[in-house]
């Protein structure tokens, strides 16, 4: 009964005119940047963080959350119509979705993606509502030692689930941890790694790194490609509804994708992306029905399952953020930044101190999912028109908006130069095939880890055994060690690399 009371409170908050408006703006922006390749929710949320200063905390988080799960929907539109994933988690949707579009079946492919996403999003939100309270109770049992061990597990999870080589993922984490050290030490007041640059004594801004590496880095990467590589394929979309046979194939795939996505979304390190890959791999292992199209040739299951998985994953990734205060991926790390702007400490206190914000955000996700179905299915024609906007008109406005956003945070021109520098670094990461998301996790978790490590050692009077004598902390460290041992096994390493290869 308590769950229903909490949800009633949440819907009461979410159904106010202001919050409905910001949920719609978030969903619309999310779909928009999902449709436009090379921008992504990370860069958009980073750009809009300064704008949330003027908004009430609930409205700000509802809008940012809408952008995140809206982009998961929008990314599938370009993946199917243009053979270009608008979002990293839509990479596998390209394989069968584009083939369906070429066969004149873009309508059913888009409908499968939209309906699968809607169902998975609703289930993911239901799981979030059901498990939030018990996990929050558990979170209150956490002390500094437990939080430190949990963050170790989070960073190892990020390494395991990052695409590409393990060495590059570890390097990104370490670089993030080092960048997090720049600034003034909280306890001693001594400037660290500032290299006598006065502007660096306050540390590097989170928004500066996020906008530079993800926003400017992607823009430089897109501009480095020949214009012909960004050519738009204008598909004619007619007849949105899938056939009865399509539904027979779709439904089990959506259920499997939803279950897998809900589970993997909770894990640290880009759960939505990994969920999409895992769901597609699982469908390929499932036997084809008689007369069913092979995978890679336009099988509707190859669209429905990954889309369901990445949407379920994007909803359940809010669980560790809202209950434990640990961001499981780069976008959730930005959400921590948004909460901090509004003086909200992410973690178990959110549910007790800000129940309106907590349950209002959860309720807004249901409303947002419904808005996204309305936005994505009937308005396909508008999204196709949007794809024809030349990139040479699009990128200057993004660059300008980023610069204004960064400057308005601290009124400091030094930050604009820093964004430009991190933009070049972000481009180098893309060229080297290094995924920058673990860097952002390392950057946000680094200072927190240091703080919890110091607190734990202070309380234990310098006794390091506190991390293994406390049962919860020891269990988390043991889980980290097991995870690391498994992923370093040669057979698992080979399988992991295989999972990220498109065929």
C-alpha positions in Angstrom: 0.0 0.0 0.0 2.9 2.4 0.8 4.1 2.0 -2.8 0.7 3.2 -4.1 0.6 6.1 -1.7 4.1 7.1 -2.9 3.1 6.8 -6.6 0.0 8.9 -5.9 2.2 11.6 -4.4 4.5 11.3 -7.5 1.7 11.6 -10.0 0.3 14.6 -8.1 3.7 16.3 -8.5 4.2 15.2 -12.2 0.7 16.2 -13.3 1.2 19.9 -12.5 1.2 22.1 -15.6 4.8 23.2 -15.2 6.2 19.7 -14.8 4.1 18.3 -17.7 5.6 21.1 -19.8 9.2 20.4 -18.8 8.6 16.6 -19.3 7.4 17.4 -22.8 10.3 19.7 -23.5 12.7 17.0 -22.3 11.1 14.3 -24.4 11.0 16.5 -27.5 14.6 17.6 -27.1 15.7 14.0 -26.4 13.9 12.8 -29.6 15.4 15.7 -31.5 19.0 15.0 -30.5 18.5 11.2 -30.8 17.4 11.9 -34.4 20.3 14.2 -35.2 23.4 12.1 -35.4 26.6 13.1 -33.6 25.1 15.1 -30.7 23.8 12.6 -28.2 22.1 13.0 -24.8 25.4 13.5 -22.9 26.4 16.6 -24.9 22.8 18.0 -24.7 22.4 17.5 -21.0 25.9 19.0 -20.5 24.9 22.1 -22.6 21.6 22.5 -20.6 23.0 22.1 -17.1 23.7 25.8 -16.7 20.1 26.5 -17.9 18.7 24.4 -15.0 19.9 27.0 -12.4 16.7 29.0 -13.0 14.4 26.0 -12.8 12.9 24.3 -9.7 14.8 21.1 -8.9 11.9 18.8 -9.8 11.3 20.4 -13.2 15.0 20.5 -14.0 15.5 16.7 -13.3 12.2 15.8 -15.1 13.4 17.6 -18.2 17.0 16.1 -18.1 15.6 12.6 -17.5 13.2 13.2 -20.5 16.2 14.1 -22.7 18.0 10.9 -21.7 15.3 8.3 -22.3 13.9 10.4 -25.3 17.3 10.1 -27.0 17.0 6.3 -26.8 13.7 6.5 -28.8 15.0 9.1 -31.3 18.3 7.2 -32.0 16.3 4.4 -33.6 14.7 6.7 -36.2 18.0 7.6 -37.9 19.3 4.0 -37.4 16.4 2.7 -39.4 15.9 5.4 -42.0 19.5 6.5 -42.7 21.7 3.6 -41.6 23.2 6.0 -39.0 22.7 5.4 -35.3 21.7 8.8 -33.7 22.7 7.3 -30.3 25.4 4.8 -29.4 22.8 2.3 -28.0 21.1 2.3 -31.5 24.2 0.8 -33.1 22.7 -2.7 -33.3 19.3 -1.4 -34.5 21.0 -0.4 -37.7 21.8 -4.0 -38.7 18.2 -5.1 -39.4 16.3 -1.8 -39.2 18.0 -0.3 -42.3 17.5 -3.5 -44.2 13.8 -3.3 -43.4 13.7 0.3 -44.6 15.4 -0.6 -47.9 12.7 -3.3 -48.4 10.0 -0.6 -48.0 9.2 -1.8 -44.4 10.5 1.3 -42.6 7.0 1.8 -41.0 6.8 -1.5 -39.2 10.5 -1.2 -38.2 9.8 2.3 -36.6 6.6 1.0 -35.0 8.4 -2.1 -33.6 11.1 0.3 -32.1 8.5 2.7 -30.7 6.1 0.1 -29.2 9.0 -2.0 -27.8 10.6 1.1 -26.3 7.3 2.1 -24.7 6.6 -1.3 -23.1 10.2 -1.6 -21.8 10.3 1.9 -20.5 7.1 1.3 -18.5 8.4 -2.0 -17.1 11.8 -0.3 -16.2 10.0 2.5 -14.4 7.8 -0.1 -12.5 11.0 -1.9 -11.4 12.5 1.5 -10.3 9.4 2.2 -8.2 9.3 -1.2 -6.7 12.9 -1.6 -5.7 13.8 2.0 -4.8 12.5 1.8 -1.2 14.2 -1.6 -0.2 17.5 -0.4 -1.8 17.3 2.9 0.1 16.9 0.9 3.4 20.1 -1.0 2.5 21.8 2.3 1.6 21.4 3.6 5.1 23.6 0.7 6.3 26.5 2.0 4.2 29.3 3.8 6.0 32.5 5.4 4.4 34.2 2.0 4.0 31.1 0.5 2.2 30.8 3.5 -0.1 34.5 3.3 -1.0 34.2 -0.5 -1.8 31.0 0.2 -3.8 32.8 2.8 -5.9 35.7 0.4 -6.6 33.0 -2.1 -7.8 31.5 0.7 -10.0 34.8 1.5 -11.6 35.6 -2.1 -12.3 32.1 -2.6 -13.7 32.7 0.4 -16.0 35.9 -1.2 -17.3 34.2 -4.5 -17.9 31.2 -3.1 -19.8 33.1 -0.4 -21.8 33.3 -1.3 -25.5 36.8 -1.7 -27.0 40.0 -2.8 -25.3 40.3 -3.3 -21.5 43.6 -1.4 -21.5 42.0 1.7 -23.1 39.0 1.5 -20.6 41.4 1.3 -17.6 43.4 4.2 -19.1 40.2 6.3 -19.4 39.3 5.6 -15.8 42.7 6.5 -14.5 42.8 9.7 -16.5 39.4 10.6 -15.1 40.6 9.9 -11.5 43.7 12.1 -12.2 41.6 15.0 -13.6 39.4 14.8 -10.5 42.5 15.4 -8.3 43.2 18.8 -9.9 42.3 21.7 -7.6 42.6 22.5 -3.9 42.7 19.6 -1.3 39.7 19.9 0.9 41.5 18.8 4.1 44.9 20.6 3.8 43.9 23.5 1.6 46.9 22.9 -0.6 46.6 23.4 -4.4 47.2 20.1 -6.3 48.2 19.6 -9.9 47.3 23.3 -10.7 50.7 24.0 -12.2 50.6 27.6 -10.8 47.5 28.4 -13.0 45.2 30.3 -10.7 42.1 29.2 -12.6 42.9 25.5 -11.9 43.0 25.9 -8.1 39.2 25.5 -8.1 39.5 22.3 -10.1 38.3 21.6 -13.7 34.6 22.1 -14.2 32.5 18.9 -14.8 30.5 20.7 -17.5 33.8 21.8 -19.2 35.0 18.2 -19.6 31.6 16.8 -20.6 30.9 19.5 -23.2 34.5 19.4 -24.6 35.0 15.6 -24.8 31.4 14.7 -25.9 30.1 17.9 -27.6 33.0 19.4 -29.3 34.8 16.1 -29.8 31.8 14.7 -31.7 31.6 17.9 -33.8 35.3 17.8 -34.8 34.9 14.1 -35.6 31.8 14.8 -37.9 33.6 17.7 -39.6 36.6 15.5 -40.3 34.4 13.2 -42.5 33.6 14.0 -46.1 30.1 15.5 -46.6 29.2 12.5 -48.8 29.5 10.3 -45.7 26.7 12.3 -44.0 24.4 12.0 -47.0 20.7 11.7 -46.1 18.6 8.8 -47.3 15.1 10.1 -47.5 12.9 7.0 -47.1 9.3 7.1 -47.9 7.4 5.9 -44.8 3.9 4.5 -45.3 1.9 2.0 -43.4 3.2 2.1 -39.8 1.5 -0.9 -38.3 3.3 -4.3 -38.3 1.5 -7.3 -39.6 0.1 -10.1 -37.4 3.2 -12.2 -38.2 5.4 -9.3 -37.2 3.7 -9.1 -33.8 4.1 -12.9 -33.3 7.9 -12.5 -33.7 8.1 -9.2 -31.9 6.4 -9.9 -28.6 8.8 -12.6 -27.2 11.8 -10.5 -28.4 10.5 -7.4 -26.6 10.0 -9.4 -23.4 13.5 -10.9 -23.6 15.0 -7.5 -24.4 13.1 -5.8 -21.5 14.3 -8.4 -19.0 17.9 -8.2 -20.1 17.9 -4.4 -20.3 16.3 -4.0 -16.8 19.1 -6.1 -15.3 22.0 -4.7 -17.2 20.8 -1.1 -16.8 21.5 -1.3 -13.0 25.1 -2.3 -13.6 27.8 0.4 -13.7 29.2 1.5 -17.1 26.9 2.2 -20.0 24.2 -0.4 -19.2 21.9 0.7 -22.0 24.5 0.2 -24.7 25.6 -3.2 -23.4 21.9 -4.2 -23.0 21.3 -3.5 -26.7 24.3 -5.6 -27.8 23.4 -8.4 -25.4 19.8 -8.5 -26.5 20.7 -8.7 -30.2 23.2 -11.5 -29.5 20.5 -13.4 -27.5 18.0 -13.1 -30.4 20.6 -14.4 -32.9 21.1 -17.4 -30.6 17.3 -18.0 -30.6 16.1 -20.4 -33.3 14.5 -18.8 -36.3 10.8 -19.7 -37.0 9.8 -21.2 -40.3 9.7 -18.6 -43.0 11.4 -15.9 -40.8 13.8 -13.5 -42.4 17.5 -14.2 -41.3 19.2 -11.7 -39.0 21.1 -9.0 -40.9 18.5 -9.2 -43.8 15.6 -7.3 -42.1 14.4 -9.4 -39.2 12.0 -7.4 -37.0 13.3 -9.1 -33.9 16.7 -7.5 -34.6 14.9 -4.1 -34.1 12.4 -4.8 -31.3 14.8 -6.6 -28.9 17.7 -4.1 -28.7 15.3 -1.1 -28.6 13.4 -2.6 -25.7 16.6 -3.5 -24.0 18.2 0.0 -24.3 15.0 1.7 -23.0 14.6 -0.6 -20.1 18.3 -0.1 -19.3 18.0 3.7 -19.4 15.1 3.6 -16.9 16.7 1.2 -14.4 20.0 3.1 -14.5 18.3 5.6 -12.3 18.1 3.0 -9.4 21.8 3.2 -8.3 21.7 7.0 -8.7 18.6 7.7 -6.7 19.1 5.0 -4.0 22.9 4.9 -3.5 24.0 8.1 -5.0 26.3 6.2 -7.4 26.1 7.1 -11.1 26.1 3.9 -13.2 27.0 5.7 -16.5 28.1 9.0 -17.9 24.6 10.5 -18.3 23.8 9.6 -14.7 27.1 11.3 -13.7 25.6 14.5 -15.3 22.4 14.0 -13.3 24.6 14.1 -10.1 25.9 17.4 -11.4 22.3 18.7 -11.9 21.4 17.6 -8.3 24.5 19.3 -6.9 23.6 22.5 -8.7 20.3 22.5 -6.7 22.0 21.6 -3.4 20.6 18.0 -3.4 22.9 15.3 -2.2 22.3 12.2 -4.4 21.8 9.1 -2.3 19.3 7.5 0.1 18.5 10.9 1.7 16.7 12.0 -1.5 13.8 9.7 -0.8 13.4 10.8 2.8 14.3 14.5 2.4 12.8 15.1 -1.0 10.0 12.6 -1.5 8.2 15.0 -4.0 11.3 15.1 -6.2 12.0 11.3 -5.9 8.5 10.1 -6.7 7.7 13.0 -9.0 10.6 12.0 -11.2 9.5 8.4 -11.3 5.9 9.3 -12.1 7.1 11.7 -14.9 8.9 8.7 -16.6 5.5 7.0 -17.2 4.1 10.2 -18.6 7.3 10.8 -20.6 7.1 7.3 -22.2 3.5 8.0 -23.3 4.6 11.4 -24.8 7.4 9.7 -26.7 5.1 7.2 -28.4 2.9 10.1 -29.5 6.0 12.1 -30.6 7.7 9.2 -32.4 5.0 7.4 -34.4 2.7 10.0 -36.0 5.5 12.6 -36.5 7.9 10.4 -38.4 7.6 12.8 -41.5 8.9 15.7 -39.4 11.9 13.8 -38.2 12.8 12.8 -41.7 12.7 16.5 -42.8 14.9 17.4 -39.8 17.6 15.0 -41.2 17.9 17.1 -44.3 19.3 20.1 -42.3 22.9 20.6 -43.6 25.5 19.9 -40.9 27.3 23.1 -41.8 24.3 25.1 -40.4 23.8 22.8 -37.4 27.3 22.7 -35.9 28.0 26.5 -35.5 24.9 26.9 -33.4 25.9 23.9 -31.2 29.4 25.4 -30.7 28.0 28.8 -29.8 25.4 27.3 -27.4 28.2 25.2 -25.7 30.4 28.3 -25.3 27.6 30.4 -23.8 26.6 27.6 -21.5 30.2 27.1 -20.2 30.8 30.9 -19.8 27.5 31.4 -17.9 28.5 28.8 -15.3 31.5 30.7 -13.8 31.6 33.9 -16.0 35.2 32.8 -16.9 36.7 32.9 -20.4 39.3 30.4 -19.3 36.6 27.7 -19.2 35.9 28.3 -23.0 39.5 27.7 -23.8 39.4 24.6 -21.6 36.3 23.3 -23.5 38.2 23.8 -26.8 41.2 21.9 -25.4 39.0 19.0 -24.2 37.2 19.0 -27.6 40.6 18.2 -29.3 41.3 15.6 -26.6 37.8 14.1 -27.3 38.5 14.0 -31.0 41.8 12.1 -30.3 39.9 9.6 -28.2 37.5 8.9 -31.1 40.5 8.5 -33.4 42.2 6.1 -31.0 39.0 4.1 -30.5 38.9 4.9 -26.8 35.4 5.3 -25.3 35.4 8.5 -23.2 32.5 7.6 -20.9 34.7 5.8 -18.3 36.7 9.0 -18.0 33.6 11.0 -16.9 32.8 8.2 -14.3 36.4 8.3 -13.0 36.3 12.1 -12.8 33.1 12.2 -10.8 33.8 9.2 -8.6 37.5 10.0 -8.0 37.1 12.9 -5.4 34.2 11.0 -3.8 36.3 7.8 -3.4 39.2 9.9 -1.9 36.8 11.5 0.5 35.3 8.2 1.7 38.7 6.5 1.9 40.0 9.3 4.2 36.8 9.2 6.3 37.0 5.4 6.7 40.7 5.6 7.7 40.0 8.5 10.1 37.2 6.6 11.9 39.4 3.4 12.1 42.4 5.4 13.3 44.4 4.5 10.2 43.6 0.8 10.3 43.2 -0.5 6.6 41.6 -3.7 7.8 38.3 -1.8 8.2 37.6 -2.5 4.5 37.7 -6.3 5.0 36.4 -6.6 8.5 33.1 -4.9 7.8 30.9 -7.6 6.1 29.2 -5.4 3.5 32.5 -3.7 2.5 34.3 -7.1 2.3 31.5 -8.5 0.1 31.7 -5.6 -2.4 35.5 -5.9 -2.6 35.2 -9.7 -3.1 32.6 -9.1 -5.9 35.1 -6.6 -7.5 37.9 -9.1 -7.4 35.7 -11.9 -8.9 34.5 -9.5 -11.7 38.1 -8.6 -12.4 39.3 -12.2 -12.4 36.5 -13.3 -14.7 37.1 -10.6 -17.3 40.8 -11.2 -17.4 40.3 -14.9 -18.2 41.4 -15.4 -21.9 38.1 -17.2 -23.0 35.9 -14.5 -21.4 38.1 -11.7 -22.8 37.7 -13.2 -26.3 33.9 -13.5 -25.9 33.6 -10.0 -24.5 35.4 -8.6 -27.6 33.1 -10.7 -29.8 30.0 -9.2 -28.2 30.9 -5.7 -29.4 31.5 -6.7 -33.0 28.8 -6.1 -35.5 28.4 -8.8 -38.1 
